[in-house]
Amino acid sequence: MWTNEPRSLPDWIEDAYEILVPEIEDGEGGLSQEQAYDRLLAHDTFPSEPADAEYAVERLLDSGWFYEVDGALRVTDPDP
């Protein structure tokens, strides 16, 4: 069934979004996926497994929270 309601992600993936948004918006060209993984793994509140970082970024891309241009992650709907 189709719905216009936004799909929610698990809290730990939404936490990854909150960690990465300032990093992406502060950079002039966004972040590569590898840079995003590194930022997540360096953050003290994010799980320390590389597979978790990769999974979180993939879910954020697949869910439309991020998009990718020329290998750089961008925020789909940044806060004004």
Secondary structure, 3 states (H helix, E strand, C coil): CCCCCCCCCCHHHHHHHHHHHHHHHHCCCCECHHHHHHHHHHCCCCCCCHHHHHHHHHHHHHCCCEEEECCEEEECCCCC
